[in-house]
Amino acid sequence: MRTAQDNVIIVWKKINDSALSTEISGGVYKGSRPVNSVSEDIVVNTLGLPNQQVQQSIINVNIHVPNKDARIDGVINSVCDDERLNELTRMALELLNEDYSGDDWHFEVQQHTQPVEQEGSYYVNIRIEFYSLNIQ
């Protein structure tokens, strides 16, 4: 029997065992980001897993990058570090678009988002369609 966490672990391992995990200043996490993190982090989580023989689920890969300071009209502002976020997003998309599957599962990138603001940082969401067989 396959669980939602099984699928998260597969995607997490793919990222954690890659050069992308050493490129970021923080860590690669399952489920959620550490509270008050000020590092570059990657979080892998899922929306759930249907209890069917052929399962299609969504795995989220969120790439978080802390804001940078920028002087705008003489005032220091906290803004998106879009260059760094774009660099890490490109690396992640290249990694996640590689052919990677097992005997009873396969995943592929479905889409990714524009940067979203979240308390002192921005993140990009990469949405993965995960297909698996639930045969007992």
C-alpha positions in Angstrom: 0.0 0.0 0.0 1.3 3.4 -1.0 1.0 6.5 1.3 1.1 10.2 0.5 4.3 10.4 2.5 5.9 7.7 0.3 5.5 10.0 -2.7 6.8 13.0 -0.8 9.9 11.0 0.3 10.6 10.1 -3.4 10.6 13.7 -4.6 12.4 14.9 -1.4 15.2 12.3 -2.0 15.6 13.3 -5.7 16.2 16.9 -4.6 18.1 16.2 -1.4 20.6 13.9 -3.2 21.3 16.5 -5.9 23.6 19.5 -6.4 20.5 21.7 -5.8 20.5 20.8 -2.1 24.1 22.0 -1.7 23.5 25.1 -3.7 20.9 26.5 -1.2 21.9 28.1 2.1 19.3 26.2 4.1 17.8 22.7 3.8 15.4 20.5 2.0 12.4 19.7 4.2 9.4 17.4 4.1 6.1 19.0 5.0 6.9 22.5 6.2 9.7 25.0 6.5 11.3 25.6 9.9 9.6 28.5 11.8 11.5 31.8 11.3 13.9 30.4 8.8 16.0 33.1 7.1 17.7 30.7 4.7 17.1 29.5 1.2 15.0 26.4 1.8 13.1 23.9 -0.3 9.9 22.3 1.1 8.2 19.2 -0.4 4.6 18.4 0.5 1.5 16.9 -0.9 -2.2 17.8 -1.3 -3.1 14.2 -0.6 -3.4 10.8 -2.3 -6.6 9.2 -3.5 -7.2 5.6 -2.4 -7.5 4.1 -5.8 -5.6 1.5 -7.7 -4.1 4.0 -10.2 -3.3 7.1 -8.1 -2.7 10.6 -9.4 -1.7 13.1 -6.8 0.0 16.6 -6.6 3.3 17.1 -4.9 4.4 20.7 -4.2 8.0 21.8 -4.3 8.3 25.3 -2.8 11.6 27.1 -3.2 12.0 29.9 -0.6 14.5 32.7 -0.9 14.9 35.5 1.7 14.3 39.0 0.6 17.2 41.4 -0.1 17.5 45.0 0.9 17.2 47.6 -1.9 17.4 51.3 -1.8 14.4 52.9 -3.4 14.1 56.7 -3.4 16.6 56.8 -0.6 14.7 54.3 1.6 15.9 50.8 2.3 13.1 48.3 1.3 12.9 44.5 1.6 12.3 43.2 -1.9 12.2 39.9 -3.7 15.6 38.5 -4.7 14.2 37.6 -8.0 17.6 36.8 -9.6 18.4 34.2 -7.0 14.9 32.8 -6.9 14.9 32.4 -10.7 18.3 30.7 -10.6 17.2 28.1 -8.1 13.9 27.6 -9.9 15.7 26.9 -13.2 17.9 24.4 -11.4 14.9 22.7 -9.8 13.0 22.5 -13.1 16.0 21.0 -14.9 16.4 18.4 -12.1 12.6 17.6 -11.8 12.2 17.3 -15.6 14.7 14.5 -15.9 13.2 11.1 -16.6 12.8 9.7 -13.1 10.5 6.8 -12.3 10.2 3.5 -10.4 8.5 0.2 -11.0 5.2 1.5 -9.8 5.4 5.3 -10.0 6.3 8.3 -12.2 6.2 12.0 -11.8 6.4 15.0 -14.1 6.3 18.8 -13.7 2.8 20.2 -14.3 3.5 23.9 -13.7 5.3 26.5 -11.6 4.2 29.9 -10.3 5.4 33.5 -10.2 7.1 34.4 -6.9 4.7 34.6 -3.9 5.4 36.8 -0.9 5.6 35.2 2.6 6.9 37.1 5.6 10.4 38.2 4.7 10.9 36.0 1.8 9.4 34.9 -1.5 8.8 31.4 -2.8 8.0 29.7 -6.1 5.8 26.7 -6.2 6.6 23.9 -8.6 3.6 21.6 -9.0 4.3 18.0 -9.8 1.8 15.4 -11.0 2.7 12.1 -9.3 1.3 8.8 -10.8 1.5 5.6 -8.9 0.0 2.1 -8.6 -1.7 1.1 -5.4 -1.7 -2.7 -5.7 -1.6 -4.8 -2.7 
